[in-house]
Amino acid sequence: MVRKWYFYTSLAIIIAFLSAGFKPLKIDANQWFLIKNPDGNRYLYPSQEQEDYTNLNIPFTGNLFIGFKEALGFKESEGKYKKINSLGYMGKYQFGTETLRSVGIYDSSLFLRSPKMQERAFVALLSKNKSILQDVIKKYDGTVVNGILVTESGILAAAHLGGAGSVKRYFKHNGKVFIKDAYGASIRSYMKAFGGYDTSLIVANVNAVANVN
């Protein structure tokens, strides 16, 4: 009887000991990465807010030319090469037929089917606008006009939106004239949103055309 008592007691102790090994440990979460700021910088991630991760809708590609063209393409069409808006503007960079002709493209259907052609058309238009706006760029690049720091990339983006003539009119009135497209996007907003990118590799050429070969 005593031996049985020892057996069951020992068994109960062994079971209790083994069970204790499987109990979840209480771990104190270290929140240093969320609440402390030892270097004086502000970080967005990691974050405890789910919306910080779900509302990321603009790709970040830096201030190089690829960053400029991808940011502008995303603004125009969300980067969709086959998009046609309600006014008939086409492709990733939303070209009109008249603008396409100005860079040597006459087949809109082919243009929509060819990402390579669209990228070349975009560069050709930048070259053309850079040539037309050379005096404006030289005079205003690095200055503040109507609260906006003017840069070459901002000027070229604004010209893409409204044309080189609209950009000249904007600066003629010292940025005080409100010029916008049919959807409400303004020259000033593009000047601000797309300023600070490196567009130095774009060669000014008023006769630039897209090489479609």
Beta strands, then each sheet from edge to edge (+ up, - down):
strand 1: 144-145
strand 2: 148-149
sheet 1: 1+ 2-
end
